[in-house]
Amino acid sequence: MSIRKTGEPVDCCFLSNFPLAILVIVSGDADGSLGQLIYLFVNGVMFVEIIGFPRRRKEQGNWLVPPLMFVDGKPLSEAMKYVLVTGGVVSGLGKGVTASSIGLLLQACGLRVTSIKIDPYLNKDAGTMSPFEHGEVFVLDDGGEVDLDLGNYERFLDVKLTRDNNITTGKIYQSVIDKERKGDYLGKTVQVVPHITDAIQDWIERVAAIPVDGKEGPPDVCVIELGGTIGDIESMPFIEALGQFSYRVGAGNFCLIHVSLVPVLNVVGEQKTKPTQHSVRGLRSLGLTPNILACRSTTELDVNVKEKLSRFCHVPEENILTLYDVPNIWHVPLLLRDQKAHEAILKVFDLPCVASKAMLGEWTARAQRCDMLNETVRVAMVGKYTGLSDSYLSVLKALLHASVACGRKLVINWVSASDLEDATAVQNPDVHTAAWNSLKSADGVLVPGGFGDRGVEGKIIAAKYARENNIPYLGICLGMQIAVIEYARSVLGLSDANSTEFHPNTKNPCVIFMPEGSKTHMGGTMRLGSRKTYFQATDSKASQLYGTQTFIDERHRHRYEVNPEMVSQLENAGLSFTGKDESGQRMQIIEIGDHPYFVGVQFHPEFKSRPGKPSALFLGLIAAASGQLEGTLKKHVVTKPNGFTNGSSPHRYGNGIHSNGNGNGVHV
């Protein structure tokens, strides 16, 4: 036997919590790769010996050997940990916010976190679904059209996910059928078990290893949310796959959090545990046992209720958490932290050396600041899907981020666009009057994206009202297109100006179908994902809000665009196209120079807004609506270091405010 290495520095459990660690490897072979005995000494105390573990070195030359923990021949820091969040009793309990909050807590403990959302529907993605069916379609940098919960993950964790982070039944079955057609199964009978279930597990393992935080190497923890509720027929293959997966990765690498409902009946005023008991029983009958219960209720769970749930659900009492109603969702991670949810998870993972104190100072201050805001700013949201607020979830969040940054309490005036039209005045005058009163009482107007011709004329009316009355206006995607149409009609005098989406034979097509678009296939055929927009002038409001960068990256989702043949005519009439794509043929940003704030964008800036890093254009809207725009623009005077041309590095502004990593917002 010969001693291979002594006194080498060791990174223990991700965080170097044991700086006085010494690694000693005793080996009987020439290269130290076989027959090793590895001893780890921390502060003079020997932890354990591991036999036959192959020598492994980090790029920096430091050993990576955490004490006591090895999985499948890999050190703990390379063994992925999985947190599965399921739901029971009813849908809409907040599994997405719970999963996001759990991820944030673990991130605050120093772990790198990624997320996966499983949607059991047969659609390949959310791109062709109506917002009334499933809420908004969230768009990722790679063009993935995914469930809105991935937006929650990105906002809470400040990461960039991929389309593969959203698993659907359609994607899984398509991948298996494609393999079967290619002959990958060698003539076997392809079945739900094992082929579908194996495909699900392989997908999870593959995607979980993809870094999403801009750093190299795989994350430490993957938080998986299973959509729907336990017992749904469509989710059965996923339940079976996840049951197998828990054994595949090992008990110490898999933690199940079950979100359930503990209702309070008004008749007796008592918290009832039976629905949760039945939900857990159903979960266990399917091969999954919860480690932690997260119980939704209007108030904190009584001690006797926790004792009862612990007894009947076989979950330790300290692992039963209450998710009671809070003023805003930013309090949910704090609620979980105060109940030591992160410590319960780390205990399941047997990670005693990971920092168990979640550092959430900035997050706490932001949540408290939001609660204390009193002075309001009122924004009229003129849209088509106003009956379901989740249809515009990212827009609402972006407005909230900007409002908190400006020290204002956000109030939304929901205005159904069709209610502003003349036809409604005839058919239902009271509704028409109420819609107009709501629009006129707002400090700012926002027209979000949408598809189809219903309500388009009402949106054009709202844009005209904002333009003529100097009301701050932000138009997103369709909201920009209708602003161009309105300008052509009112200023150029082209009364029949329109989009070919709504009037294919219009003589003055201000908005046209993209040349590369498909008119036969709807799914995944739009202009999607992150694209560059180049500013045409540094003195425009949009350019100043973005820090006078040369270009920005924002996410797109559209089939129609401004007709480049009409641009010069519109510009001569006073409409400025201050942002274009790299070819100069696609119009990305419009502004009216002598208006307090009239901005339209072809992209969707809401998708990159973050708590503490509001989207620049939403910040501009709220600042203008609350009389703060001039001061906000002055704060964005940038002194660019050499080579800063694209916003890929942080900028420092005159007041010490920093832009975020992609240059599309500011830290506040």
QUIJO-V555192 format. One record per residue. N is the residue number from 0. RES is the residue in one small letter. SS is DSSP state (H for helix, E for strand, - for the rest). OMEGA is omega in whole degrees, -180 to 180 (NA if undefined). Layout:
# QUIJO-V555192
n:N res:RES ss:SS omega:OMEGA
n:N res:RES ss:SS omega:OMEGA
This chain:
# QUIJO-V555192
n:0 res:m ss:- omega:177
n:1 res:s ss:E omega:178
n:2 res:i ss:E omega:-175
n:3 res:r ss:E omega:-177
n:4 res:k ss:E omega:172
n:5 res:t ss:E omega:174
n:6 res:g ss:E omega:179
n:7 res:e ss:E omega:177
n:8 res:p ss:- omega:-177
n:9 res:v ss:E omega:171
n:10 res:d ss:- omega:-176
n:11 res:c ss:- omega:173
n:12 res:c ss:- omega:170
n:13 res:f ss:- omega:-164
n:14 res:l ss:- omega:-178
n:15 res:s ss:- omega:-180
n:16 res:n ss:- omega:-178
n:17 res:f ss:- omega:-175
n:18 res:p ss:- omega:-178
n:19 res:l ss:- omega:-179
n:20 res:a ss:E omega:178
n:21 res:i ss:E omega:180
n:22 res:l ss:E omega:176
n:23 res:v ss:E omega:179
n:24 res:i ss:E omega:177
n:25 res:v ss:E omega:-175
n:26 res:s ss:E omega:-180
n:27 res:g ss:- omega:-179
n:28 res:d ss:- omega:-172
n:29 res:a ss:- omega:-173
n:30 res:d ss:- omega:177
n:31 res:g ss:- omega:-177
n:32 res:s ss:- omega:-178
n:33 res:l ss:- omega:173
n:34 res:g ss:- omega:-176
n:35 res:q ss:- omega:163
n:36 res:l ss:E omega:-177
n:37 res:i ss:E omega:178
n:38 res:y ss:E omega:177
n:39 res:l ss:E omega:179
n:40 res:f ss:E omega:176
n:41 res:v ss:E omega:-178
n:42 res:n ss:- omega:175
n:43 res:g ss:- omega:-179
n:44 res:v ss:E omega:179
n:45 res:m ss:E omega:-179
n:46 res:f ss:E omega:-172
n:47 res:v ss:E omega:170
n:48 res:e ss:E omega:180
n:49 res:i ss:E omega:-175
n:50 res:i ss:E omega:171
n:51 res:g ss:- omega:179
n:52 res:f ss:- omega:-178
n:53 res:p ss:- omega:-179
n:54 res:r ss:- omega:-178
n:55 res:r ss:- omega:-175
n:56 res:r ss:E omega:174
n:57 res:k ss:- omega:-179
n:58 res:e ss:- omega:-178
n:59 res:q ss:- omega:179
n:60 res:g ss:- omega:-179
n:61 res:n ss:- omega:176
n:62 res:w ss:E omega:179
n:63 res:l ss:- omega:-175
n:64 res:v ss:- omega:178
n:65 res:p ss:- omega:-177
n:66 res:p ss:- omega:167
n:67 res:l ss:- omega:-167
n:68 res:m ss:- omega:175
n:69 res:f ss:E omega:-178
n:70 res:v ss:E omega:179
n:71 res:d ss:- omega:178
n:72 res:g ss:- omega:180
n:73 res:k ss:E omega:174
n:74 res:p ss:E omega:-175
n:75 res:l ss:H omega:-176
n:76 res:s ss:H omega:178
n:77 res:e ss:H omega:179
n:78 res:a ss:- omega:-178
n:79 res:m ss:- omega:174
n:80 res:k ss:E omega:-177
n:81 res:y ss:E omega:173
n:82 res:v ss:E omega:179
n:83 res:l ss:E omega:178
n:84 res:v ss:E omega:178
n:85 res:t ss:E omega:-179
n:86 res:g ss:E omega:179
n:87 res:g ss:- omega:177
n:88 res:v ss:- omega:179
n:89 res:v ss:- omega:175
n:90 res:s ss:- omega:177
n:91 res:g ss:- omega:-180
n:92 res:l ss:- omega:-179
n:93 res:g ss:- omega:178
n:94 res:k ss:H omega:-178
n:95 res:g ss:H omega:178
n:96 res:v ss:H omega:178
n:97 res:t ss:H omega:179
n:98 res:a ss:H omega:179
n:99 res:s ss:H omega:-179
n:100 res:s ss:H omega:177
n:101 res:i ss:H omega:178
n:102 res:g ss:H omega:179
n:103 res:l ss:H omega:179
n:104 res:l ss:H omega:-180
n:105 res:l ss:H omega:176
n:106 res:q ss:H omega:179
n:107 res:a ss:H omega:175
n:108 res:c ss:- omega:178
n:109 res:g ss:- omega:-180
n:110 res:l ss:- omega:175
n:111 res:r ss:- omega:-170
n:112 res:v ss:E omega:170
n:113 res:t ss:E omega:-176
n:114 res:s ss:E omega:175
n:115 res:i ss:E omega:174
n:116 res:k ss:E omega:177
n:117 res:i ss:E omega:176
n:118 res:d ss:E omega:-173
n:119 res:p ss:- omega:-179
n:120 res:y ss:- omega:-175
n:121 res:l ss:- omega:177
n:122 res:n ss:- omega:177
n:123 res:k ss:- omega:174
n:124 res:d ss:- omega:-176
n:125 res:a ss:- omega:-170
n:126 res:g ss:- omega:-176
n:127 res:t ss:- omega:-177
n:128 res:m ss:- omega:175
n:129 res:s ss:- omega:175
n:130 res:p ss:H omega:177
n:131 res:f ss:H omega:-179
n:132 res:e ss:H omega:-167
n:133 res:h ss:H omega:-177
n:134 res:g ss:- omega:-176
n:135 res:e ss:- omega:170
n:136 res:v ss:- omega:-180
n:137 res:f ss:E omega:-177
n:138 res:v ss:E omega:-179
n:139 res:l ss:- omega:-180
n:140 res:d ss:- omega:-177
n:141 res:d ss:- omega:178
n:142 res:g ss:- omega:179
n:143 res:g ss:- omega:175
n:144 res:e ss:E omega:-166
n:145 res:v ss:E omega:180
n:146 res:d ss:- omega:-177
n:147 res:l ss:- omega:179
n:148 res:d ss:H omega:177
n:149 res:l ss:H omega:173
n:150 res:g ss:H omega:176
n:151 res:n ss:H omega:180
n:152 res:y ss:H omega:-178
n:153 res:e ss:H omega:-178
n:154 res:r ss:H omega:-178
n:155 res:f ss:H omega:-173
n:156 res:l ss:H omega:-177
n:157 res:d ss:- omega:179
n:158 res:v ss:- omega:176
n:159 res:k ss:- omega:-178
n:160 res:l ss:- omega:179
n:161 res:t ss:- omega:-179
n:162 res:r ss:H omega:-179
n:163 res:d ss:H omega:175
n:164 res:n ss:H omega:174
n:165 res:n ss:E omega:-179
n:166 res:i ss:E omega:175
n:167 res:t ss:E omega:176
n:168 res:t ss:H omega:180
n:169 res:g ss:H omega:179
n:170 res:k ss:H omega:-178
n:171 res:i ss:H omega:-178
n:172 res:y ss:H omega:178
n:173 res:q ss:H omega:180
n:174 res:s ss:H omega:180
n:175 res:v ss:H omega:179
n:176 res:i ss:H omega:177
n:177 res:d ss:H omega:178
n:178 res:k ss:H omega:180
n:179 res:e ss:H omega:179
n:180 res:r ss:H omega:179
n:181 res:k ss:H omega:180
n:182 res:g ss:- omega:-178
n:183 res:d ss:- omega:-178
n:184 res:y ss:- omega:172
n:185 res:l ss:- omega:175
n:186 res:g ss:- omega:180
n:187 res:k ss:- omega:173
n:188 res:t ss:- omega:-177
n:189 res:v ss:- omega:-174
n:190 res:q ss:- omega:178
n:191 res:v ss:H omega:173
n:192 res:v ss:H omega:16
n:193 res:p ss:H omega:-166
n:194 res:h ss:H omega:178
n:195 res:i ss:H omega:-179
n:196 res:t ss:H omega:177
n:197 res:d ss:H omega:180
n:198 res:a ss:H omega:178
n:199 res:i ss:H omega:-179
n:200 res:q ss:H omega:179
n:201 res:d ss:H omega:180
n:202 res:w ss:H omega:-180
n:203 res:i ss:H omega:-178
n:204 res:e ss:H omega:-178
n:205 res:r ss:H omega:-175
n:206 res:v ss:H omega:-180
n:207 res:a ss:H omega:-177
n:208 res:a ss:- omega:-178
n:209 res:i ss:- omega:178
n:210 res:p ss:- omega:-177
n:211 res:v ss:- omega:-176
n:212 res:d ss:- omega:178
n:213 res:g ss:- omega:179
n:214 res:k ss:- omega:178
n:215 res:e ss:- omega:178
n:216 res:g ss:- omega:-177
n:217 res:p ss:- omega:175
n:218 res:p ss:- omega:179
n:219 res:d ss:- omega:-175
n:220 res:v ss:E omega:174
n:221 res:c ss:E omega:177
n:222 res:v ss:E omega:-177
n:223 res:i ss:E omega:175
n:224 res:e ss:E omega:176
n:225 res:l ss:E omega:-179
n:226 res:g ss:- omega:-180
n:227 res:g ss:- omega:180
n:228 res:t ss:- omega:179
n:229 res:i ss:- omega:-178
n:230 res:g ss:- omega:176
n:231 res:d ss:- omega:-179
n:232 res:i ss:H omega:-174
n:233 res:e ss:H omega:-178
n:234 res:s ss:H omega:-176
n:235 res:m ss:H omega:179
n:236 res:p ss:H omega:180
n:237 res:f ss:H omega:177
n:238 res:i ss:H omega:179
n:239 res:e ss:H omega:-180
n:240 res:a ss:H omega:-179
n:241 res:l ss:H omega:174
n:242 res:g ss:H omega:176
n:243 res:q ss:H omega:-177
n:244 res:f ss:H omega:180
n:245 res:s ss:H omega:176
n:246 res:y ss:H omega:-179
n:247 res:r ss:H omega:-177
n:248 res:v ss:H omega:178
n:249 res:g ss:- omega:-175
n:250 res:a ss:H omega:-179
n:251 res:g ss:H omega:-180
n:252 res:n ss:H omega:-174
n:253 res:f ss:E omega:179
n:254 res:c ss:E omega:-178
n:255 res:l ss:E omega:175
n:256 res:i ss:E omega:-178
n:257 res:h ss:E omega:179
n:258 res:v ss:E omega:-176
n:259 res:s ss:E omega:-176
n:260 res:l ss:E omega:171
n:261 res:v ss:- omega:-175
n:262 res:p ss:- omega:174
n:263 res:v ss:E omega:-180
n:264 res:l ss:E omega:-177
n:265 res:n ss:- omega:-176
n:266 res:v ss:- omega:-177
n:267 res:v ss:- omega:179
n:268 res:g ss:- omega:-175
n:269 res:e ss:E omega:176
n:270 res:q ss:E omega:-175
n:271 res:k ss:- omega:-176
n:272 res:t ss:- omega:-173
n:273 res:k ss:H omega:178
n:274 res:p ss:H omega:179
n:275 res:t ss:H omega:177
n:276 res:q ss:H omega:-180
n:277 res:h ss:H omega:-180
n:278 res:s ss:H omega:179
n:279 res:v ss:H omega:178
n:280 res:r ss:H omega:177
n:281 res:g ss:H omega:179
n:282 res:l ss:H omega:-179
n:283 res:r ss:H omega:179
n:284 res:s ss:H omega:179
n:285 res:l ss:- omega:174
n:286 res:g ss:- omega:180
n:287 res:l ss:- omega:180
n:288 res:t ss:- omega:-178
n:289 res:p ss:- omega:172
n:290 res:n ss:- omega:-176
n:291 res:i ss:E omega:173
n:292 res:l ss:E omega:174
n:293 res:a ss:E omega:-170
n:294 res:c ss:E omega:177
n:295 res:r ss:E omega:178
n:296 res:s ss:E omega:-179
n:297 res:t ss:- omega:180
n:298 res:t ss:- omega:179
n:299 res:e ss:- omega:-179
n:300 res:l ss:- omega:174
n:301 res:d ss:- omega:-179
n:302 res:v ss:H omega:-179
n:303 res:n ss:H omega:177
n:304 res:v ss:H omega:177
n:305 res:k ss:H omega:179
n:306 res:e ss:H omega:-179
n:307 res:k ss:H omega:179
n:308 res:l ss:H omega:179
n:309 res:s ss:H omega:-177
n:310 res:r ss:H omega:-174
n:311 res:f ss:H omega:-178
n:312 res:c ss:H omega:178
n:313 res:h ss:- omega:177
n:314 res:v ss:- omega:179
n:315 res:p ss:- omega:-176
n:316 res:e ss:H omega:-180
n:317 res:e ss:H omega:178
n:318 res:n ss:H omega:177
n:319 res:i ss:E omega:-173
n:320 res:l ss:E omega:177
n:321 res:t ss:E omega:173
n:322 res:l ss:E omega:-179
n:323 res:y ss:E omega:-174
n:324 res:d ss:- omega:-180
n:325 res:v ss:- omega:-176
n:326 res:p ss:- omega:176
n:327 res:n ss:- omega:-172
n:328 res:i ss:- omega:176
n:329 res:w ss:H omega:178
n:330 res:h ss:H omega:-175
n:331 res:v ss:H omega:176
n:332 res:p ss:H omega:180
n:333 res:l ss:H omega:177
n:334 res:l ss:H omega:179
n:335 res:l ss:H omega:179
n:336 res:r ss:H omega:-179
n:337 res:d ss:H omega:177
n:338 res:q ss:- omega:175
n:339 res:k ss:- omega:178
n:340 res:a ss:H omega:-179
n:341 res:h ss:H omega:179
n:342 res:e ss:H omega:178
n:343 res:a ss:H omega:179
n:344 res:i ss:H omega:180
n:345 res:l ss:H omega:177
n:346 res:k ss:H omega:176
n:347 res:v ss:H omega:-180
n:348 res:f ss:- omega:-179
n:349 res:d ss:- omega:-180
n:350 res:l ss:- omega:-177
n:351 res:p ss:- omega:-175
n:352 res:c ss:- omega:176
n:353 res:v ss:- omega:-179
n:354 res:a ss:- omega:-176
n:355 res:s ss:- omega:178
n:356 res:k ss:- omega:-178
n:357 res:a ss:- omega:-178
n:358 res:m ss:- omega:-176
n:359 res:l ss:- omega:-177
n:360 res:g ss:H omega:-180
n:361 res:e ss:H omega:-179
n:362 res:w ss:H omega:179
n:363 res:t ss:H omega:-180
n:364 res:a ss:H omega:-179
n:365 res:r ss:H omega:179
n:366 res:a ss:H omega:180
n:367 res:q ss:H omega:179
n:368 res:r ss:H omega:179
n:369 res:c ss:H omega:-179
n:370 res:d ss:H omega:-173
n:371 res:m ss:H omega:-179
n:372 res:l ss:- omega:-179
n:373 res:n ss:- omega:-179
n:374 res:e ss:- omega:-171
n:375 res:t ss:E omega:166
n:376 res:v ss:E omega:-172
n:377 res:r ss:E omega:-178
n:378 res:v ss:E omega:175
n:379 res:a ss:E omega:177
n:380 res:m ss:E omega:-176
n:381 res:v ss:E omega:-174
n:382 res:g ss:E omega:-176
n:383 res:k ss:- omega:-173
n:384 res:y ss:- omega:-174
n:385 res:t ss:- omega:179
n:386 res:g ss:- omega:179
n:387 res:l ss:- omega:-175
n:388 res:s ss:H omega:179
n:389 res:d ss:H omega:178
n:390 res:s ss:H omega:-179
n:391 res:y ss:H omega:-172
n:392 res:l ss:H omega:-178
n:393 res:s ss:H omega:177
n:394 res:v ss:H omega:179
n:395 res:l ss:H omega:179
n:396 res:k ss:H omega:179
n:397 res:a ss:H omega:176
n:398 res:l ss:H omega:179
n:399 res:l ss:H omega:179
n:400 res:h ss:H omega:-178
n:401 res:a ss:H omega:-179
n:402 res:s ss:H omega:178
n:403 res:v ss:H omega:179
n:404 res:a ss:H omega:-180
n:405 res:c ss:- omega:179
n:406 res:g ss:- omega:-179
n:407 res:r ss:- omega:175
n:408 res:k ss:E omega:-174
n:409 res:l ss:E omega:173
n:410 res:v ss:E omega:-179
n:411 res:i ss:E omega:169
n:412 res:n ss:E omega:-180
n:413 res:w ss:E omega:-179
n:414 res:v ss:E omega:174
n:415 res:s ss:E omega:-172
n:416 res:a ss:H omega:-177
n:417 res:s ss:H omega:180
n:418 res:d ss:H omega:179
n:419 res:l ss:H omega:-174
n:420 res:e ss:- omega:-178
n:421 res:d ss:H omega:-179
n:422 res:a ss:H omega:179
n:423 res:t ss:H omega:179
n:424 res:a ss:H omega:180
n:425 res:v ss:H omega:-174
n:426 res:q ss:H omega:-177
n:427 res:n ss:- omega:-174
n:428 res:p ss:H omega:-180
n:429 res:d ss:H omega:178
n:430 res:v ss:H omega:179
n:431 res:h ss:H omega:180
n:432 res:t ss:H omega:180
n:433 res:a ss:H omega:180
n:434 res:a ss:H omega:-180
n:435 res:w ss:H omega:177
n:436 res:n ss:H omega:179
n:437 res:s ss:H omega:179
n:438 res:l ss:H omega:-175
n:439 res:k ss:H omega:-179
n:440 res:s ss:- omega:-176
n:441 res:a ss:- omega:176
n:442 res:d ss:- omega:179
n:443 res:g ss:E omega:-178
n:444 res:v ss:E omega:177
n:445 res:l ss:E omega:175
n:446 res:v ss:E omega:-177
n:447 res:p ss:- omega:180
n:448 res:g ss:- omega:179
n:449 res:g ss:- omega:-179
n:450 res:f ss:- omega:180
n:451 res:g ss:- omega:-172
n:452 res:d ss:- omega:-180
n:453 res:r ss:- omega:177
n:454 res:g ss:- omega:-177
n:455 res:v ss:H omega:-180
n:456 res:e ss:H omega:177
n:457 res:g ss:H omega:177
n:458 res:k ss:H omega:177
n:459 res:i ss:H omega:178
n:460 res:i ss:H omega:-180
n:461 res:a ss:H omega:178
n:462 res:a ss:H omega:179
n:463 res:k ss:H omega:179
n:464 res:y ss:H omega:-179
n:465 res:a ss:H omega:-178
n:466 res:r ss:H omega:-175
n:467 res:e ss:H omega:-176
n:468 res:n ss:- omega:177
n:469 res:n ss:- omega:176
n:470 res:i ss:- omega:178
n:471 res:p ss:E omega:-174
n:472 res:y ss:E omega:172
n:473 res:l ss:E omega:177
n:474 res:g ss:E omega:-177
n:475 res:i ss:E omega:177
n:476 res:c ss:- omega:177
n:477 res:l ss:H omega:178
n:478 res:g ss:H omega:174
n:479 res:m ss:H omega:-177
n:480 res:q ss:H omega:-179
n:481 res:i ss:H omega:176
n:482 res:a ss:H omega:177
n:483 res:v ss:H omega:179
n:484 res:i ss:H omega:-180
n:485 res:e ss:H omega:-179
n:486 res:y ss:H omega:179
n:487 res:a ss:H omega:-180
n:488 res:r ss:H omega:-171
n:489 res:s ss:H omega:-175
n:490 res:v ss:- omega:179
n:491 res:l ss:- omega:-180
n:492 res:g ss:- omega:179
n:493 res:l ss:- omega:-172
n:494 res:s ss:- omega:-179
n:495 res:d ss:- omega:178
n:496 res:a ss:- omega:-176
n:497 res:n ss:E omega:173
n:498 res:s ss:E omega:177
n:499 res:t ss:- omega:174
n:500 res:e ss:- omega:-176
n:501 res:f ss:- omega:-179
n:502 res:h ss:- omega:-174
n:503 res:p ss:- omega:-175
n:504 res:n ss:- omega:-180
n:505 res:t ss:- omega:-179
n:506 res:k ss:- omega:180
n:507 res:n ss:- omega:-177
n:508 res:p ss:E omega:177
n:509 res:c ss:E omega:-178
n:510 res:v ss:E omega:-175
n:511 res:i ss:E omega:178
n:512 res:f ss:E omega:180
n:513 res:m ss:- omega:-177
n:514 res:p ss:- omega:-175
n:515 res:e ss:- omega:-177
n:516 res:g ss:- omega:178
n:517 res:s ss:- omega:178
n:518 res:k ss:- omega:-179
n:519 res:t ss:- omega:-180
n:520 res:h ss:- omega:-175
n:521 res:m ss:- omega:-174
n:522 res:g ss:- omega:174
n:523 res:g ss:- omega:-176
n:524 res:t ss:- omega:178
n:525 res:m ss:- omega:171
n:526 res:r ss:E omega:-168
n:527 res:l ss:E omega:171
n:528 res:g ss:E omega:-175
n:529 res:s ss:E omega:179
n:530 res:r ss:E omega:-180
n:531 res:k ss:E omega:172
n:532 res:t ss:E omega:-178
n:533 res:y ss:E omega:179
n:534 res:f ss:E omega:-179
n:535 res:q ss:- omega:180
n:536 res:a ss:- omega:-178
n:537 res:t ss:- omega:-177
n:538 res:d ss:- omega:178
n:539 res:s ss:- omega:-179
n:540 res:k ss:H omega:-180
n:541 res:a ss:H omega:179
n:542 res:s ss:H omega:180
n:543 res:q ss:H omega:180
n:544 res:l ss:H omega:178
n:545 res:y ss:- omega:178
n:546 res:g ss:- omega:180
n:547 res:t ss:- omega:175
n:548 res:q ss:- omega:179
n:549 res:t ss:- omega:178
n:550 res:f ss:E omega:179
n:551 res:i ss:E omega:175
n:552 res:d ss:E omega:176
n:553 res:e ss:E omega:-174
n:554 res:r ss:E omega:-176
n:555 res:h ss:E omega:172
n:556 res:r ss:E omega:-178
n:557 res:h ss:E omega:176
n:558 res:r ss:- omega:-176
n:559 res:y ss:E omega:-179
n:560 res:e ss:E omega:180
n:561 res:v ss:E omega:-180
n:562 res:n ss:- omega:-177
n:563 res:p ss:H omega:-179
n:564 res:e ss:H omega:180
n:565 res:m ss:H omega:-174
n:566 res:v ss:H omega:-177
n:567 res:s ss:H omega:179
n:568 res:q ss:H omega:179
n:569 res:l ss:H omega:180
n:570 res:e ss:H omega:179
n:571 res:n ss:H omega:-180
n:572 res:a ss:- omega:174
n:573 res:g ss:- omega:177
n:574 res:l ss:- omega:-176
n:575 res:s ss:E omega:173
n:576 res:f ss:E omega:-170
n:577 res:t ss:E omega:177
n:578 res:g ss:E omega:180
n:579 res:k ss:E omega:176
n:580 res:d ss:- omega:-175
n:581 res:e ss:- omega:-180
n:582 res:s ss:- omega:-176
n:583 res:g ss:- omega:-177
n:584 res:q ss:- omega:-179
n:585 res:r ss:- omega:-178
n:586 res:m ss:E omega:-175
n:587 res:q ss:E omega:-178
n:588 res:i ss:E omega:172
n:589 res:i ss:E omega:175
n:590 res:e ss:E omega:170
n:591 res:i ss:- omega:-170
n:592 res:g ss:- omega:-175
n:593 res:d ss:- omega:178
n:594 res:h ss:- omega:-180
n:595 res:p ss:- omega:176
n:596 res:y ss:- omega:177
n:597 res:f ss:E omega:-174
n:598 res:v ss:E omega:173
n:599 res:g ss:E omega:-179
n:600 res:v ss:E omega:179
n:601 res:q ss:- omega:-179
n:602 res:f ss:- omega:-178
n:603 res:h ss:- omega:-178
n:604 res:p ss:H omega:-178
n:605 res:e ss:H omega:-175
n:606 res:f ss:H omega:180
n:607 res:k ss:H omega:177
n:608 res:s ss:- omega:-178
n:609 res:r ss:E omega:172
n:610 res:p ss:- omega:-177
n:611 res:g ss:- omega:177
n:612 res:k ss:E omega:-175
n:613 res:p ss:E omega:175
n:614 res:s ss:E omega:-176
n:615 res:a ss:H omega:-176
n:616 res:l ss:H omega:174
n:617 res:f ss:H omega:176
n:618 res:l ss:H omega:177
n:619 res:g ss:H omega:180
n:620 res:l ss:H omega:-178
n:621 res:i ss:H omega:178
n:622 res:a ss:H omega:179
n:623 res:a ss:H omega:-178
n:624 res:a ss:H omega:-179
n:625 res:s ss:- omega:176
n:626 res:g ss:- omega:-177
n:627 res:q ss:- omega:-171
n:628 res:l ss:H omega:-177
n:629 res:e ss:H omega:178
n:630 res:g ss:H omega:179
n:631 res:t ss:H omega:179
n:632 res:l ss:H omega:179
n:633 res:k ss:H omega:180
n:634 res:k ss:H omega:-176
n:635 res:h ss:- omega:174
n:636 res:v ss:- omega:-173
n:637 res:v ss:E omega:168
n:638 res:t ss:- omega:-173
n:639 res:k ss:- omega:169
n:640 res:p ss:- omega:-180
n:641 res:n ss:- omega:176
n:642 res:g ss:- omega:178
n:643 res:f ss:- omega:-178
n:644 res:t ss:- omega:-171
n:645 res:n ss:- omega:178
n:646 res:g ss:- omega:179
n:647 res:s ss:- omega:176
n:648 res:s ss:- omega:-178
n:649 res:p ss:- omega:176
n:650 res:h ss:- omega:172
n:651 res:r ss:E omega:180
n:652 res:y ss:E omega:-175
n:653 res:g ss:- omega:-178
n:654 res:n ss:- omega:-179
n:655 res:g ss:- omega:176
n:656 res:i ss:- omega:-180
n:657 res:h ss:E omega:172
n:658 res:s ss:E omega:177
n:659 res:n ss:- omega:-171
n:660 res:g ss:- omega:-179
n:661 res:n ss:- omega:176
n:662 res:g ss:- omega:-174
n:663 res:n ss:- omega:178
n:664 res:g ss:E omega:180
n:665 res:v ss:E omega:172
n:666 res:h ss:E omega:176
n:667 res:v ss:- omega:NA
